[in-house]
Amino acid sequence: MKRQPTLTPSELPASSRRKRALSEEEHALWESVAKQTKPLRKKPRAAKAPPASPDAGVDAAKSDAPPKPPPASRIARAPKPEALPVAPPLAPLGRRERSRLSRGRKQIDARLDLHGMTQTRAHHALFGFLQRAHGEGLTFVLVITGKGRTVGAESERGVLRRQVPQWLGLPEFRAMVVGFEEAHIGHGGEGALYVRIRRSRI
């Protein structure tokens, strides 16, 4: 009789392998092998950083960059300085007022004599005099400039006689002066001026 070959467990059909149980010898061998084996130590894996989003680099660059200035529409514009009130133009005194002053019917409230002064000193003296007259509520003042000196046959006009009317036409003087006229001969004639003071606003 021919001897049938012995089949290994792997070669047995699935139905046979499922039903076959380990023998006592095999079970003891398995236990001895299992006791000698040691589990492999698993190294702890380093926690991976979350993948950087494509916008992360852009955000970092934005944080390092200096802040952008606000749009022009949001910038508070400095208020424009208020325009200074324009001084009114000078006005002539009028015949009636000049006549009353020349005849003494209208009182001259104060006088200023600029004889012998330099232009700088005369300018300061005139400005201060008119400031006081304006502040005190005076109406008419007399400013004496002098007629100038005579050289040979010709009369040289005095510097202050030319300058004072020009100064009175400046804005800082017009704020205190209504107008002026050449004085009567009894008050100095060509070398003096009647000046009407502007009323101060309270």
ABEGO torsion letter per residue (X at the ends): XBBBBBBBAAABBAAAAAABBBBAAAAAAAAAAAAABBBBBBBBBBBBBBBBBAAAAAAAAAAABBBBBBBAAABBBBBBBBBBBBBBBBBBAEAAAAAAAAAGABBBABBBBABGBBAAAAAAAAAAAAAAAAAAGBABBBBBAEAEBBBEABBBBBAAAAAAAAAAABAAAAAABABBBBBBAAAGEAABBBBBBBBBBX
